[in-house]
Amino acid sequence: MKIHEIRDEQKGAMFLILILLIIIGVSIFMAKSLQVDTIGQKLADDQVLRVLSVMKDNDDNVIFTNVLIFYPVSKKATSVNIPGNTGAIYHSLGRVDRIDAVYKEKGIAAYKSEVEKLLGCGIPFYMVMTLDNFVQVADILNGLRVFIPSPIDTVSEDGERWLLPSGAVNLDGDKINTYLSYHIEDESAAELQERFQNVITAFFTALHDRRSFAIGNKKVFERIFKLLDMNLDKKDSFRLLSMISEMDAETVGRQTVTGAFRIVDSKKLLFPLNNGEFIKEAVKQSTNMLVSNNGAFASRVYVLEIKNGTPVQGLAHNTSILFQNASYDVLSAVNADSNDYENTVIIDHIGNKEIAAMVGEFIHCTNIQEEEVDLGDFENNTAADVDFTIILGKDFDGRYVRANKNRN
């Protein structure tokens, strides 16, 4: 073969390689452009933003998981806590196990997918941080403010002494580490989860209170960004955290997964109520409250009074837990004047049909009656303290009003 023929073949091969590289480069550019456009659209729209926050230790063991649901228009938000021992059949694992085992074995993508299935909603954004990095973030923000009901003075198994004061206190990084790490024998699982939720809420509150410093100062933001593992680049992370920093931190609603404990393969797992349908509906209800009527529903927490009008023991108490986990405040759960109510009824004391309908929707009750508060007897009128009274009738099965029994 002649030299010029070899050179021609080499030129042809190089030309084909060049074309291939150009095609690959254009494809990558277009893929990234589409991704950025999608993220930018989600951040620009007046829609609900959902952010999954995961804190872990250095061995990839999840310490806590939280989902923030935030509506930028009203600046209102709800915080959903996901206990690590939440049990189910997780398809990513192919077995029944704790939900945090998904993160440990499969990573953040599979974990986010399982949390989305649990809550029944998409979660576009995530933020993963180690405890060590979070401690540094707390120090950058000049501490995080949490409420500690009783002073903590206990010793770990390794002989480390844990000391924390009581009250509304500002904790630096080391104290936040202690707050997240200490264990006391008589602390319930619910109290532990509340502690975890306090910390992530305190983080978002600090972003709000120190916005000009944490977000407005470019160098400070870059320090914080480097300590957070987010599925956004620095520009879009800034946009997201800047929006969240405008959140009304004083009115953040709280939810957590509730259910029954069962032992599976020597593990104590928390199986969500109603096969997981309850937490999905609670999240949906809270989200509707954030966005309905331009956020008016989320302007305050609505107070309920729940009365048991049936012979079923504990029905009012159990129902109060359902509503509390849907971000309502339950003033009392007591027996009604009779245990012979056939139909469940909701009494609207504030004259707001829209909100009353939302309360009813949560338990599938359409039997709503409006009643004015007797201002002349304000001091002795219980209705003055509550927005809605729910009297449970025999058509209530412990979760829903049965449609065939519910009559207006």
Residue pairs with C-beta under 8 A, 6 or more apart in sequence:
36 233
36 236
39 124
39 232
39 236
40 236
42 49
42 124
43 49
43 236
43 239
43 240
43 243
46 72
46 73
47 71
48 69
48 70
48 71
48 287
48 290
48 291
49 68
49 69
49 70
49 71
49 72
49 124
49 125
49 240
49 243
49 244
50 67
50 68
50 69
50 70
50 121
50 122
50 123
50 124
50 125
51 67
51 68
51 70
51 123
51 125
51 126
51 127
51 240
51 244
52 65
52 66
52 67
52 112
52 115
52 123
52 125
52 126
52 127
53 65
53 66
53 67
53 68
53 126
53 127
53 128
53 129
53 200
54 62
54 64
54 65
54 103
54 108
54 111
54 126
54 127
54 128
54 129
55 62
55 63
55 64
55 65
55 128
55 129
55 130
55 131
55 134
55 180
55 196
55 200
56 62
56 63
56 103
56 128
56 129
56 130
56 131
57 63
57 130
57 131
58 130
58 131
58 132
60 103
60 104
61 100
61 104
62 84
62 100
62 103
62 104
63 84
63 131
63 180
63 196
64 81
64 82
64 84
64 180
64 193
64 196
64 197
64 199
64 200
65 81
65 82
65 84
65 99
65 100
65 115
66 79
66 80
66 81
66 82
66 196
66 197
66 200
67 79
67 80
67 82
67 115
67 119
67 123
68 77
68 78
68 79
68 80
68 200
68 204
68 244
69 77
69 78
69 79
69 80
69 283
69 286
69 287
69 290
70 76
70 77
70 243
70 244
70 247
70 290
71 77
71 290
71 291
71 295
71 298
72 243
72 246
73 291
73 294
73 295
74 248
74 290
74 291
74 294
74 295
74 298
75 246
75 247
75 248
75 295
76 247
76 248
76 251
76 252
76 253
76 290
76 295
76 298
76 299
77 204
77 244
77 247
77 248
77 252
77 253
77 290
78 252
78 253
78 254
78 255
78 283
78 286
78 287
78 290
78 327
79 197
79 200
79 201
79 252
79 253
79 254
79 255
80 119
80 255
80 256
80 283
80 286
81 193
81 194
81 196
81 197
81 254
81 255
81 256
81 257
82 99
82 115
82 118
82 256
82 257
83 99
83 189
83 193
83 256
83 257
83 270
84 98
84 99
84 100
85 98
85 99
85 100
85 267
85 268
85 269
85 270
86 98
86 99
86 118
86 257
86 259
86 269
86 270
86 271
86 272
87 96
87 97
87 98
87 99
87 262
87 264
87 267
87 269
87 270
87 271
88 96
88 99
88 118
88 271
88 272
88 276
89 95
89 96
90 96
90 97
90 99
90 101
90 102
90 114
92 102
92 106
92 110
92 113
92 114
93 101
93 102
93 105
93 106
96 264
96 265
96 269
97 264
97 265
97 267
97 269
98 267
98 269
99 111
99 114
99 115
99 118
102 110
102 111
102 114
103 110
103 111
108 126
108 128
112 123
112 126
115 123
116 122
116 123
118 257
118 272
118 276
118 279
118 280
119 279
119 280
119 283
120 279
120 280
120 283
120 284
121 280
121 283
121 284
121 287
125 230
125 231
125 232
125 240
126 230
126 231
127 228
127 229
127 230
128 228
128 229
128 230
129 137
129 227
129 228
129 229
131 177
131 180
133 227
133 228
134 176
134 203
134 227
135 173
135 174
135 176
135 177
136 173
136 227
137 173
137 203
137 224
137 227
137 228
138 144
138 171
138 172
138 173
138 176
138 203
138 206
139 172
139 173
140 214
140 220
140 223
140 224
141 203
141 206
141 207
141 210
141 213
141 214
141 224
142 170
142 206
142 210
143 170
143 171
143 172
143 173
143 175
143 176
143 206
144 170
144 171
144 176
144 199
144 202
144 203
144 205
144 206
145 168
145 169
145 170
145 171
145 202
145 205
145 206
146 168
146 169
146 171
146 179
146 198
146 199
146 202
147 167
147 168
147 169
147 198
148 164
148 165
148 166
148 167
148 169
148 179
149 166
150 166
151 164
151 165
151 166
152 162
152 163
152 164
152 178
152 182
152 184
153 161
153 162
153 163
154 161
154 162
154 182
154 183
154 184
155 161
155 162
156 162
156 181
156 182
156 183
162 178
162 181
162 182
163 178
164 171
164 175
164 178
164 179
164 182
171 178
171 179
176 199
179 195
179 199
180 195
180 196
180 199
189 270
190 256
193 256
194 256
197 254
197 256
201 249
201 252
201 254
204 244
204 245
204 247
204 249
204 252
205 249
206 214
207 214
207 215
207 241
207 244
207 245
208 245
208 246
208 247
208 249
209 249
211 245
211 246
213 220
214 220
214 221
214 224
214 245
215 221
215 238
215 241
215 242
215 245
221 238
221 241
222 234
224 241
225 234
225 237
225 238
228 237
230 237
230 240
232 240
251 298
251 299
251 300
251 301
253 286
253 289
253 298
253 301
253 327
254 327
255 279
255 282
255 283
255 286
255 325
255 326
255 327
256 325
257 270
257 272
257 279
258 270
258 272
258 273
258 278
258 279
258 321
258 325
259 270
259 271
259 272
259 273
260 270
260 271
260 273
261 268
261 269
261 270
261 271
262 268
262 269
262 271
263 269
272 278
272 279
273 279
273 322
273 399
274 399
278 322
278 325
278 399
279 325
281 326
281 362
282 322
282 325
282 326
282 327
282 362
285 326
285 327
285 358
285 361
285 362
286 326
286 327
288 297
288 358
289 297
289 298
289 327
289 358
290 297
290 298
292 354
292 358
293 354
297 354
297 355
297 358
301 327
301 328
301 329
302 328
302 329
302 355
302 359
302 387
302 388
303 328
303 329
303 330
303 331
303 385
303 386
303 387
303 388
304 320
304 323
304 328
304 329
304 330
304 331
304 359
304 386
304 387
304 388
304 389
304 390
305 330
305 331
305 332
305 334
305 382
305 383
305 385
305 386
305 388
305 389
305 390
306 316
306 319
306 320
306 323
306 330
306 332
306 333
306 334
306 389
306 390
306 392
307 316
307 333
307 334
307 335
307 336
307 389
307 390
307 391
307 392
308 315
308 316
308 333
308 334
308 335
308 336
308 339
308 392
309 336
309 338
309 339
309 340
309 341
309 344
309 391
309 392
309 393
309 394
310 339
310 341
310 392
310 393
310 394
310 396
311 339
312 398
315 392
315 396
315 398
316 333
316 334
316 335
316 392
317 333
318 398
319 333
319 363
319 390
319 392
319 396
319 398
320 330
320 333
322 362
322 363
322 399
323 330
323 362
324 330
326 362
328 359
331 385
331 386
336 391
336 392
341 391
341 392
341 393
341 394
342 393
342 394
342 395
342 405
343 367
343 393
343 394
343 395
343 401
343 405
343 406
343 407
344 363
344 365
344 367
344 390
344 391
344 392
344 393
344 395
344 396
344 401
344 406
345 365
345 367
345 368
345 369
345 390
345 391
345 393
346 356
346 359
346 360
346 365
346 367
346 368
346 369
346 388
346 389
346 390
346 391
347 368
347 369
347 370
347 371
347 383
347 388
347 389
347 390
347 391
348 355
348 356
348 368
348 369
348 370
348 371
348 387
348 388
349 371
349 372
349 373
349 383
349 384
349 386
349 387
349 388
349 389
350 387
350 388
351 370
351 372
353 368
353 370
355 387
355 388
356 368
356 370
356 388
357 368
359 388
359 390
360 366
360 367
360 368
363 390
363 396
363 399
363 400
363 401
364 400
364 401
364 403
364 406
365 390
365 396
365 401
365 406
366 406
366 408
367 401
367 406
367 407
367 408
371 383
373 381
373 383
373 384
374 381
374 383
378 384
383 389
393 401
393 405
394 405
395 401
395 402
395 405
395 406
396 402
